[in-house]
Amino acid sequence: MEAHPLVTRGTGVDRVECLRLLSTWRTFTFIAAESGVFLDIRRPLFDQLPREIHNIIAISDAQKVG
C-alpha cells in the first residue's frame, strides 16, 4: 500500500485504518519499505514515519518461516 501525507490530510482518514482493517482478517506485521520501520497499528501512521510517501508492506504472520 502506498501512504502519502497529502492523502491523509485531504481525506481526514489516517492510512493506519487500512492496516487495522487488514488486521481484523489475520495477524500481520507492517513495515515501511523505505526505512524498515515496523509499524504499530495503535498509533497514527505519520507519527511513526517522516512526512513522505511510503510503501507499506504487510507480512502475514501465518506465512512467516521461523
PyMOL Python script that loads the backbone (N, CA, C, O; Angstrom):
from pymol import cmd

cmd.read_pdbstr("""\
ATOM      1  N   MET A   1       0.841  -1.157   0.000  1.00  0.00           N
ATOM      2  CA  MET A   1       0.000   0.000   0.000  1.00  0.00           C
ATOM      3  C   MET A   1       0.891   1.225   0.000  1.00  0.00           C
ATOM      4  O   MET A   1       1.912   1.257   0.687  1.00  0.00           O
ATOM      5  N   GLU A   2       0.515   2.216  -0.755  1.00  0.00           N
ATOM      6  CA  GLU A   2       1.237   3.482  -0.724  1.00  0.00           C
ATOM      7  C   GLU A   2       0.545   4.401   0.275  1.00  0.00           C
ATOM      8  O   GLU A   2      -0.683   4.482   0.312  1.00  0.00           O
ATOM      9  N   ALA A   3       1.336   5.083   1.073  1.00  0.00           N
ATOM     10  CA  ALA A   3       0.796   6.042   2.033  1.00  0.00           C
ATOM     11  C   ALA A   3       1.425   7.401   1.769  1.00  0.00           C
ATOM     12  O   ALA A   3       2.648   7.531   1.721  1.00  0.00           O
ATOM     13  N   HIS A   4       0.588   8.402   1.601  1.00  0.00           N
ATOM     14  CA  HIS A   4       1.062   9.759   1.310  1.00  0.00           C
ATOM     15  C   HIS A   4       0.388  10.712   2.288  1.00  0.00           C
ATOM     16  O   HIS A   4      -0.828  10.649   2.466  1.00  0.00           O
ATOM     17  N   PRO A   5       1.158  11.595   2.929  1.00  0.00           N
ATOM     18  CA  PRO A   5       0.558  12.502   3.915  1.00  0.00           C
ATOM     19  C   PRO A   5      -0.509  13.428   3.335  1.00  0.00           C
ATOM     20  O   PRO A   5      -1.427  13.821   4.054  1.00  0.00           O
ATOM     21  N   LEU A   6      -0.413  13.788   2.054  1.00  0.00           N
ATOM     22  CA  LEU A   6      -1.439  14.648   1.456  1.00  0.00           C
ATOM     23  C   LEU A   6      -2.784  13.936   1.350  1.00  0.00           C
ATOM     24  O   LEU A   6      -3.835  14.566   1.470  1.00  0.00           O
ATOM     25  N   VAL A   7      -2.749  12.618   1.125  1.00  0.00           N
ATOM     26  CA  VAL A   7      -3.997  11.842   1.077  1.00  0.00           C
ATOM     27  C   VAL A   7      -4.629  11.825   2.465  1.00  0.00           C
ATOM     28  O   VAL A   7      -5.839  12.001   2.608  1.00  0.00           O
ATOM     29  N   THR A   8      -3.814  11.614   3.468  1.00  0.00           N
ATOM     30  CA  THR A   8      -4.321  11.620   4.841  1.00  0.00           C
ATOM     31  C   THR A   8      -4.943  12.970   5.176  1.00  0.00           C
ATOM     32  O   THR A   8      -6.034  13.043   5.742  1.00  0.00           O
ATOM     33  N   ARG A   9      -4.253  14.004   4.828  1.00  0.00           N
ATOM     34  CA  ARG A   9      -4.757  15.356   5.101  1.00  0.00           C
ATOM     35  C   ARG A   9      -6.035  15.637   4.307  1.00  0.00           C
ATOM     36  O   ARG A   9      -6.979  16.220   4.841  1.00  0.00           O
ATOM     37  N   GLY A  10      -6.072  15.230   3.051  1.00  0.00           N
ATOM     38  CA  GLY A  10      -7.221  15.500   2.186  1.00  0.00           C
ATOM     39  C   GLY A  10      -8.472  14.730   2.564  1.00  0.00           C
ATOM     40  O   GLY A  10      -9.581  15.257   2.480  1.00  0.00           O
ATOM     41  N   THR A  11      -8.297  13.481   2.982  1.00  0.00           N
ATOM     42  CA  THR A  11      -9.454  12.645   3.320  1.00  0.00           C
ATOM     43  C   THR A  11      -9.813  12.718   4.794  1.00  0.00           C
ATOM     44  O   THR A  11     -10.950  12.445   5.179  1.00  0.00           O
ATOM     45  N   GLY A  12      -8.841  13.087   5.615  1.00  0.00           N
ATOM     46  CA  GLY A  12      -9.065  13.085   7.058  1.00  0.00           C
ATOM     47  C   GLY A  12      -9.024  11.691   7.657  1.00  0.00           C
ATOM     48  O   GLY A  12      -9.366  11.499   8.823  1.00  0.00           O
ATOM     49  N   VAL A  13      -8.604  10.715   6.854  1.00  0.00           N
ATOM     50  CA  VAL A  13      -8.526   9.330   7.319  1.00  0.00           C
ATOM     51  C   VAL A  13      -7.068   8.898   7.304  1.00  0.00           C
ATOM     52  O   VAL A  13      -6.422   8.898   6.257  1.00  0.00           O
ATOM     53  N   ASP A  14      -6.558   8.532   8.463  1.00  0.00           N
ATOM     54  CA  ASP A  14      -5.180   8.054   8.563  1.00  0.00           C
ATOM     55  C   ASP A  14      -5.090   6.693   7.878  1.00  0.00           C
ATOM     56  O   ASP A  14      -5.966   5.846   8.053  1.00  0.00           O
ATOM     57  N   ARG A  15      -4.046   6.488   7.110  1.00  0.00           N
ATOM     58  CA  ARG A  15      -3.865   5.220   6.385  1.00  0.00           C
ATOM     59  C   ARG A  15      -3.719   4.035   7.327  1.00  0.00           C
ATOM     60  O   ARG A  15      -3.878   2.892   6.900  1.00  0.00           O
ATOM     61  N   VAL A  16      -3.422   4.280   8.587  1.00  0.00           N
ATOM     62  CA  VAL A  16      -3.334   3.179   9.543  1.00  0.00           C
ATOM     63  C   VAL A  16      -4.685   2.464   9.668  1.00  0.00           C
ATOM     64  O   VAL A  16      -4.736   1.312  10.098  1.00  0.00           O
ATOM     65  N   GLU A  17      -5.769   3.137   9.298  1.00  0.00           N
ATOM     66  CA  GLU A  17      -7.089   2.493   9.324  1.00  0.00           C
ATOM     67  C   GLU A  17      -7.140   1.317   8.350  1.00  0.00           C
ATOM     68  O   GLU A  17      -7.816   0.324   8.618  1.00  0.00           O
ATOM     69  N   CYS A  18      -6.440   1.418   7.235  1.00  0.00           N
ATOM     70  CA  CYS A  18      -6.361   0.295   6.282  1.00  0.00           C
ATOM     71  C   CYS A  18      -5.620  -0.877   6.913  1.00  0.00           C
ATOM     72  O   CYS A  18      -6.006  -2.032   6.733  1.00  0.00           O
ATOM     73  N   LEU A  19      -4.564  -0.580   7.645  1.00  0.00           N
ATOM     74  CA  LEU A  19      -3.792  -1.636   8.305  1.00  0.00           C
ATOM     75  C   LEU A  19      -4.628  -2.297   9.400  1.00  0.00           C
ATOM     76  O   LEU A  19      -4.574  -3.512   9.591  1.00  0.00           O
ATOM     77  N   ARG A  20      -5.391  -1.490  10.105  1.00  0.00           N
ATOM     78  CA  ARG A  20      -6.274  -2.038  11.147  1.00  0.00           C
ATOM     79  C   ARG A  20      -7.324  -2.958  10.536  1.00  0.00           C
ATOM     80  O   ARG A  20      -7.633  -4.009  11.097  1.00  0.00           O
ATOM     81  N   LEU A  21      -7.872  -2.567   9.387  1.00  0.00           N
ATOM     82  CA  LEU A  21      -8.850  -3.418   8.718  1.00  0.00           C
ATOM     83  C   LEU A  21      -8.228  -4.757   8.330  1.00  0.00           C
ATOM     84  O   LEU A  21      -8.816  -5.810   8.579  1.00  0.00           O
ATOM     85  N   LEU A  22      -7.054  -4.722   7.728  1.00  0.00           N
ATOM     86  CA  LEU A  22      -6.372  -5.972   7.380  1.00  0.00           C
ATOM     87  C   LEU A  22      -6.169  -6.848   8.609  1.00  0.00           C
ATOM     88  O   LEU A  22      -6.286  -8.071   8.537  1.00  0.00           O
ATOM     89  N   SER A  23      -5.868  -6.218   9.730  1.00  0.00           N
ATOM     90  CA  SER A  23      -5.602  -6.966  10.962  1.00  0.00           C
ATOM     91  C   SER A  23      -6.849  -7.629  11.533  1.00  0.00           C
ATOM     92  O   SER A  23      -6.744  -8.498  12.399  1.00  0.00           O
ATOM     93  N   THR A  24      -8.027  -7.230  11.060  1.00  0.00           N
ATOM     94  CA  THR A  24      -9.243  -7.923  11.509  1.00  0.00           C
ATOM     95  C   THR A  24      -9.388  -9.268  10.802  1.00  0.00           C
ATOM     96  O   THR A  24     -10.132 -10.134  11.262  1.00  0.00           O
ATOM     97  N   TRP A  25      -8.687  -9.445   9.695  1.00  0.00           N
ATOM     98  CA  TRP A  25      -8.774 -10.689   8.930  1.00  0.00           C
ATOM     99  C   TRP A  25      -7.743 -11.716   9.376  1.00  0.00           C
ATOM    100  O   TRP A  25      -8.023 -12.914   9.390  1.00  0.00           O
ATOM    101  N   ARG A  26      -6.549 -11.252   9.742  1.00  0.00           N
ATOM    102  CA  ARG A  26      -5.492 -12.126  10.269  1.00  0.00           C
ATOM    103  C   ARG A  26      -4.400 -11.237  10.842  1.00  0.00           C
ATOM    104  O   ARG A  26      -4.447 -10.017  10.681  1.00  0.00           O
ATOM    105  N   THR A  27      -3.432 -11.823  11.498  1.00  0.00           N
ATOM    106  CA  THR A  27      -2.357 -11.065  12.113  1.00  0.00           C
ATOM    107  C   THR A  27      -1.270 -10.769  11.081  1.00  0.00           C
ATOM    108  O   THR A  27      -0.794 -11.666  10.384  1.00  0.00           O
ATOM    109  N   PHE A  28      -0.890  -9.501  11.000  1.00  0.00           N
ATOM    110  CA  PHE A  28       0.164  -9.055  10.081  1.00  0.00           C
ATOM    111  C   PHE A  28       1.229  -8.287  10.847  1.00  0.00           C
ATOM    112  O   PHE A  28       0.984  -7.740  11.923  1.00  0.00           O
ATOM    113  N   THR A  29       2.405  -8.263  10.264  1.00  0.00           N
ATOM    114  CA  THR A  29       3.454  -7.331  10.655  1.00  0.00           C
ATOM    115  C   THR A  29       3.535  -6.329   9.512  1.00  0.00           C
ATOM    116  O   THR A  29       3.590  -6.717   8.345  1.00  0.00           O
ATOM    117  N   PHE A  30       3.542  -5.042   9.846  1.00  0.00           N
ATOM    118  CA  PHE A  30       3.579  -3.981   8.836  1.00  0.00           C
ATOM    119  C   PHE A  30       4.914  -3.265   8.901  1.00  0.00           C
ATOM    120  O   PHE A  30       5.380  -2.886   9.975  1.00  0.00           O
ATOM    121  N   ILE A  31       5.530  -3.082   7.723  1.00  0.00           N
ATOM    122  CA  ILE A  31       6.856  -2.465   7.628  1.00  0.00           C
ATOM    123  C   ILE A  31       6.831  -1.385   6.556  1.00  0.00           C
ATOM    124  O   ILE A  31       6.255  -1.574   5.485  1.00  0.00           O
ATOM    125  N   ALA A  32       7.459  -0.257   6.851  1.00  0.00           N
ATOM    126  CA  ALA A  32       7.666   0.789   5.842  1.00  0.00           C
ATOM    127  C   ALA A  32       8.880   0.366   5.013  1.00  0.00           C
ATOM    128  O   ALA A  32       9.990   0.261   5.535  1.00  0.00           O
ATOM    129  N   ALA A  33       8.663   0.127   3.728  1.00  0.00           N
ATOM    130  CA  ALA A  33       9.701  -0.444   2.869  1.00  0.00           C
ATOM    131  C   ALA A  33      10.963   0.421   2.814  1.00  0.00           C
ATOM    132  O   ALA A  33      12.076  -0.104   2.834  1.00  0.00           O
ATOM    133  N   GLU A  34      10.793   1.722   2.745  1.00  0.00           N
ATOM    134  CA  GLU A  34      11.944   2.609   2.548  1.00  0.00           C
ATOM    135  C   GLU A  34      12.863   2.672   3.765  1.00  0.00           C
ATOM    136  O   GLU A  34      14.078   2.809   3.622  1.00  0.00           O
ATOM    137  N   SER A  35      12.289   2.572   4.951  1.00  0.00           N
ATOM    138  CA  SER A  35      13.093   2.760   6.167  1.00  0.00           C
ATOM    139  C   SER A  35      13.251   1.496   6.996  1.00  0.00           C
ATOM    140  O   SER A  35      14.121   1.429   7.864  1.00  0.00           O
ATOM    141  N   GLY A  36      12.419   0.491   6.738  1.00  0.00           N
ATOM    142  CA  GLY A  36      12.458  -0.724   7.552  1.00  0.00           C
ATOM    143  C   GLY A  36      11.809  -0.562   8.911  1.00  0.00           C
ATOM    144  O   GLY A  36      11.962  -1.424   9.776  1.00  0.00           O
ATOM    145  N   VAL A  37      11.082   0.535   9.114  1.00  0.00           N
ATOM    146  CA  VAL A  37      10.403   0.786  10.389  1.00  0.00           C
ATOM    147  C   VAL A  37       9.204  -0.152  10.509  1.00  0.00           C
ATOM    148  O   VAL A  37       8.376  -0.241   9.602  1.00  0.00           O
ATOM    149  N   PHE A  38       9.123  -0.848  11.642  1.00  0.00           N
ATOM    150  CA  PHE A  38       7.954  -1.674  11.945  1.00  0.00           C
ATOM    151  C   PHE A  38       6.873  -0.754  12.490  1.00  0.00           C
ATOM    152  O   PHE A  38       7.136   0.087  13.349  1.00  0.00           O
ATOM    153  N   LEU A  39       5.659  -0.919  11.988  1.00  0.00           N
ATOM    154  CA  LEU A  39       4.574  -0.001  12.324  1.00  0.00           C
ATOM    155  C   LEU A  39       3.666  -0.575  13.400  1.00  0.00           C
ATOM    156  O   LEU A  39       3.410  -1.778  13.449  1.00  0.00           O
ATOM    157  N   ASP A  40       3.188   0.313  14.255  1.00  0.00           N
ATOM    158  CA  ASP A  40       2.275  -0.020  15.341  1.00  0.00           C
ATOM    159  C   ASP A  40       0.890   0.489  14.941  1.00  0.00           C
ATOM    160  O   ASP A  40       0.692   1.696  14.796  1.00  0.00           O
ATOM    161  N   ILE A  41      -0.071  -0.425  14.762  1.00  0.00           N
ATOM    162  CA  ILE A  41      -1.387  -0.005  14.275  1.00  0.00           C
ATOM    163  C   ILE A  41      -2.200   0.724  15.344  1.00  0.00           C
ATOM    164  O   ILE A  41      -3.314   1.174  15.073  1.00  0.00           O
ATOM    165  N   ARG A  42      -1.663   0.844  16.540  1.00  0.00           N
ATOM    166  CA  ARG A  42      -2.351   1.611  17.582  1.00  0.00           C
ATOM    167  C   ARG A  42      -2.016   3.097  17.513  1.00  0.00           C
ATOM    168  O   ARG A  42      -2.596   3.907  18.236  1.00  0.00           O
ATOM    169  N   ARG A  43      -1.071   3.451  16.636  1.00  0.00           N
ATOM    170  CA  ARG A  43      -0.630   4.843  16.521  1.00  0.00           C
ATOM    171  C   ARG A  43      -0.848   5.357  15.108  1.00  0.00           C
ATOM    172  O   ARG A  43      -0.779   4.577  14.158  1.00  0.00           O
ATOM    173  N   PRO A  44      -1.113   6.664  14.940  1.00  0.00           N
ATOM    174  CA  PRO A  44      -1.228   7.228  13.595  1.00  0.00           C
ATOM    175  C   PRO A  44       0.040   6.952  12.776  1.00  0.00           C
ATOM    176  O   PRO A  44       1.157   6.986  13.293  1.00  0.00           O
ATOM    177  N   LEU A  45      -0.166   6.682  11.509  1.00  0.00           N
ATOM    178  CA  LEU A  45       0.940   6.282  10.642  1.00  0.00           C
ATOM    179  C   LEU A  45       2.061   7.319  10.584  1.00  0.00           C
ATOM    180  O   LEU A  45       3.232   6.986  10.766  1.00  0.00           O
ATOM    181  N   PHE A  46       1.697   8.570  10.332  1.00  0.00           N
ATOM    182  CA  PHE A  46       2.744   9.568  10.133  1.00  0.00           C
ATOM    183  C   PHE A  46       3.312  10.121  11.437  1.00  0.00           C
ATOM    184  O   PHE A  46       4.183  10.991  11.408  1.00  0.00           O
ATOM    185  N   ASP A  47       2.830   9.628  12.583  1.00  0.00           N
ATOM    186  CA  ASP A  47       3.526   9.881  13.852  1.00  0.00           C
ATOM    187  C   ASP A  47       4.737   8.960  13.955  1.00  0.00           C
ATOM    188  O   ASP A  47       5.659   9.215  14.730  1.00  0.00           O
ATOM    189  N   GLN A  48       4.725   7.885  13.164  1.00  0.00           N
ATOM    190  CA  GLN A  48       5.796   6.890  13.216  1.00  0.00           C
ATOM    191  C   GLN A  48       6.816   7.055  12.095  1.00  0.00           C
ATOM    192  O   GLN A  48       7.913   6.499  12.153  1.00  0.00           O
ATOM    193  N   LEU A  49       6.442   7.828  11.072  1.00  0.00           N
ATOM    194  CA  LEU A  49       7.275   7.952   9.869  1.00  0.00           C
ATOM    195  C   LEU A  49       7.479   9.415   9.520  1.00  0.00           C
ATOM    196  O   LEU A  49       6.675  10.267   9.898  1.00  0.00           O
ATOM    197  N   PRO A  50       8.565   9.713   8.791  1.00  0.00           N
ATOM    198  CA  PRO A  50       8.724  11.064   8.272  1.00  0.00           C
ATOM    199  C   PRO A  50       7.569  11.391   7.315  1.00  0.00           C
ATOM    200  O   PRO A  50       6.947  10.488   6.755  1.00  0.00           O
ATOM    201  N   ARG A  51       7.301  12.632   7.141  1.00  0.00           N
ATOM    202  CA  ARG A  51       6.182  13.071   6.281  1.00  0.00           C
ATOM    203  C   ARG A  51       6.578  12.970   4.808  1.00  0.00           C
ATOM    204  O   ARG A  51       6.848  13.978   4.155  1.00  0.00           O
ATOM    205  N   GLU A  52       6.607  11.761   4.308  1.00  0.00           N
ATOM    206  CA  GLU A  52       6.957  11.479   2.913  1.00  0.00           C
ATOM    207  C   GLU A  52       6.004  10.408   2.387  1.00  0.00           C
ATOM    208  O   GLU A  52       5.141   9.914   3.113  1.00  0.00           O
ATOM    209  N   ILE A  53       6.174  10.065   1.131  1.00  0.00           N
ATOM    210  CA  ILE A  53       5.443   8.930   0.561  1.00  0.00           C
ATOM    211  C   ILE A  53       6.125   7.656   1.041  1.00  0.00           C
ATOM    212  O   ILE A  53       7.353   7.565   1.040  1.00  0.00           O
ATOM    213  N   HIS A  54       5.335   6.685   1.445  1.00  0.00           N
ATOM    214  CA  HIS A  54       5.890   5.410   1.910  1.00  0.00           C
ATOM    215  C   HIS A  54       5.133   4.260   1.271  1.00  0.00           C
ATOM    216  O   HIS A  54       3.937   4.358   0.996  1.00  0.00           O
ATOM    217  N   ASN A  55       5.836   3.189   1.046  1.00  0.00           N
ATOM    218  CA  ASN A  55       5.242   1.928   0.622  1.00  0.00           C
ATOM    219  C   ASN A  55       5.207   1.034   1.850  1.00  0.00           C
ATOM    220  O   ASN A  55       6.236   0.753   2.464  1.00  0.00           O
ATOM    221  N   ILE A  56       4.006   0.591   2.196  1.00  0.00           N
ATOM    222  CA  ILE A  56       3.816  -0.228   3.386  1.00  0.00           C
ATOM    223  C   ILE A  56       3.648  -1.671   2.963  1.00  0.00           C
ATOM    224  O   ILE A  56       2.829  -1.982   2.099  1.00  0.00           O
ATOM    225  N   ILE A  57       4.420  -2.546   3.570  1.00  0.00           N
ATOM    226  CA  ILE A  57       4.371  -3.971   3.274  1.00  0.00           C
ATOM    227  C   ILE A  57       3.675  -4.686   4.443  1.00  0.00           C
ATOM    228  O   ILE A  57       3.999  -4.456   5.608  1.00  0.00           O
ATOM    229  N   ALA A  58       2.728  -5.544   4.112  1.00  0.00           N
ATOM    230  CA  ALA A  58       2.047  -6.367   5.099  1.00  0.00           C
ATOM    231  C   ALA A  58       2.551  -7.804   4.967  1.00  0.00           C
ATOM    232  O   ALA A  58       2.444  -8.415   3.904  1.00  0.00           O
ATOM    233  N   ILE A  59       3.095  -8.327   6.047  1.00  0.00           N
ATOM    234  CA  ILE A  59       3.578  -9.699   6.059  1.00  0.00           C
ATOM    235  C   ILE A  59       2.671 -10.490   6.980  1.00  0.00           C
ATOM    236  O   ILE A  59       2.582 -10.205   8.174  1.00  0.00           O
ATOM    237  N   SER A  60       1.999 -11.483   6.423  1.00  0.00           N
ATOM    238  CA  SER A  60       1.105 -12.311   7.229  1.00  0.00           C
ATOM    239  C   SER A  60       1.933 -13.121   8.209  1.00  0.00           C
ATOM    240  O   SER A  60       2.880 -13.805   7.820  1.00  0.00           O
ATOM    241  N   ASP A  61       1.571 -13.041   9.486  1.00  0.00           N
ATOM    242  CA  ASP A  61       2.288 -13.809  10.496  1.00  0.00           C
ATOM    243  C   ASP A  61       2.149 -15.306  10.242  1.00  0.00           C
ATOM    244  O   ASP A  61       3.010 -16.086  10.650  1.00  0.00           O
ATOM    245  N   ALA A  62       1.071 -15.713   9.571  1.00  0.00           N
ATOM    246  CA  ALA A  62       0.865 -17.129   9.250  1.00  0.00           C
ATOM    247  C   ALA A  62       1.872 -17.614   8.215  1.00  0.00           C
ATOM    248  O   ALA A  62       2.118 -18.817   8.117  1.00  0.00           O
ATOM    249  N   GLN A  63       2.457 -16.707   7.441  1.00  0.00           N
ATOM    250  CA  GLN A  63       3.387 -17.081   6.376  1.00  0.00           C
ATOM    251  C   GLN A  63       4.841 -17.014   6.813  1.00  0.00           C
ATOM    252  O   GLN A  63       5.725 -17.407   6.051  1.00  0.00           O
ATOM    253  N   LYS A  64       5.112 -16.530   8.015  1.00  0.00           N
ATOM    254  CA  LYS A  64       6.492 -16.405   8.471  1.00  0.00           C
ATOM    255  C   LYS A  64       7.120 -17.770   8.677  1.00  0.00           C
ATOM    256  O   LYS A  64       6.492 -18.704   9.176  1.00  0.00           O
ATOM    257  N   VAL A  65       8.351 -17.852   8.283  1.00  0.00           N
ATOM    258  CA  VAL A  65       9.109 -19.081   8.497  1.00  0.00           C
ATOM    259  C   VAL A  65       9.968 -18.841   9.726  1.00  0.00           C
ATOM    260  O   VAL A  65      10.659 -17.826   9.813  1.00  0.00           O
ATOM    261  N   GLY A  66       9.929 -19.756  10.664  1.00  0.00           N
ATOM    262  CA  GLY A  66      10.649 -19.402  11.855  1.00  0.00           C
ATOM    263  C   GLY A  66      11.280 -20.466  12.544  1.00  0.00           C
ATOM    264  O   GLY A  66      11.916 -20.244  13.574  1.00  0.00           O
TER     265      GLY A  66
END
""", "prot")
cmd.dss("prot")
cmd.show_as("cartoon", "prot")
cmd.util.cbc("prot")
cmd.orient("prot")
